[in-house]
Amino acid sequence: MAWESGARCNVDGFQDWLYIRRMPARKIQVGQVWKKDDTAESYLITKVYNEALTTYVVLRRTGAESERPVKVKVDNRGPIQTLPGYSYALESDDF
């Protein structure tokens, strides 16, 4: 067929793994694990919601379900969303 190319592109799994590991979270979702920067404790996102033009997440520390949840404002920097004071756990070597 005219639209098919005769050239093949092989994708190595290891390169995919490095790419995924280095990319920050583009969209914050329920179920993601984030680490607090100053204590390296892991937090699970249990809720994502909007108030007016601002997005918030509710975080609960893993292994400490009886503690109060933490509400954090999402920082939108272009197409990437971040949580101030937290790092996406997949960027950490510990996860």
C-alpha positions as CSV (number, residue, x, y, z in Angstrom):
1,M,0.0,0.0,0.0
2,A,1.1,3.6,-0.6
3,W,0.8,4.7,3.0
4,E,3.0,1.9,4.4
5,S,6.7,2.5,4.8
6,G,9.2,-0.2,4.1
7,A,11.4,1.0,7.0
8,R,10.9,-0.5,10.4
9,C,11.4,1.3,13.7
10,N,12.3,-0.9,16.6
11,V,11.7,0.5,20.0
12,D,13.9,-0.8,22.8
13,G,12.0,-1.4,26.1
14,F,14.9,0.0,28.2
15,Q,14.7,3.4,26.3
16,D,11.0,3.5,26.9
17,W,11.6,2.9,30.6
18,L,14.1,5.8,30.9
19,Y,11.7,8.1,29.0
20,I,8.8,7.3,31.3
21,R,10.9,7.5,34.4
22,R,12.2,11.0,33.6
23,M,8.9,12.6,32.5
24,P,6.9,14.5,35.2
25,A,3.2,14.0,35.6
26,R,1.3,15.7,32.9
27,K,-2.0,15.2,34.6
28,I,-2.6,14.7,38.2
29,Q,-5.0,11.8,38.9
30,V,-6.5,9.9,41.8
31,G,-4.3,6.9,42.7
32,Q,-0.9,8.6,42.0
33,V,1.8,8.5,44.7
34,W,3.7,11.7,45.4
35,K,6.6,12.1,47.9
36,K,6.9,15.1,50.2
37,D,10.2,16.8,49.4
38,D,11.4,17.6,52.9
39,T,10.5,14.2,54.6
40,A,10.4,11.8,51.6
41,E,7.1,10.4,53.0
42,S,4.7,8.9,50.3
43,Y,1.3,10.4,49.8
44,L,-1.6,9.0,47.8
45,I,-3.9,11.3,45.9
46,T,-7.5,10.4,47.0
47,K,-9.4,13.3,45.4
48,V,-9.0,15.9,42.7
49,Y,-11.5,18.7,42.5
50,N,-11.9,22.3,41.2
51,E,-12.9,25.4,43.1
52,A,-13.6,28.3,40.7
53,L,-10.5,28.4,38.5
54,T,-8.2,26.5,40.9
55,T,-7.6,22.7,41.1
56,Y,-6.9,21.1,44.5
57,V,-5.9,17.6,45.5
58,V,-6.5,15.7,48.7
59,L,-3.5,13.7,49.8
60,R,-3.3,10.9,52.4
61,R,0.0,9.6,53.8
62,T,0.5,6.0,52.9
63,G,0.4,3.7,55.9
64,A,-1.3,6.3,58.1
65,E,-4.9,6.3,57.1
66,S,-6.0,7.5,60.5
67,E,-4.2,10.9,60.0
68,R,-6.0,13.9,58.6
69,P,-5.8,14.3,54.8
70,V,-3.8,17.2,53.3
71,K,-5.3,19.7,50.8
72,V,-2.8,21.0,48.3
73,K,-3.3,23.5,45.4
74,V,-2.2,22.2,42.0
75,D,0.4,24.4,40.2
76,N,-0.2,24.5,36.5
77,R,3.0,25.2,34.5
78,G,2.0,25.0,30.9
79,P,0.9,21.5,30.0
80,I,2.5,20.0,33.2
81,Q,0.8,20.0,36.6
82,T,2.8,19.9,39.8
83,L,2.2,19.9,43.6
84,P,4.4,22.5,45.4
85,G,6.5,20.7,48.0
86,Y,5.9,17.3,46.5
87,S,7.6,15.2,43.8
88,Y,6.0,12.6,41.6
89,A,7.0,9.2,43.0
90,L,7.9,7.7,39.7
91,E,10.7,10.2,39.4
92,S,12.2,8.8,42.6
93,D,14.6,5.9,42.7
94,D,12.9,4.6,45.8
95,F,9.6,3.8,44.1
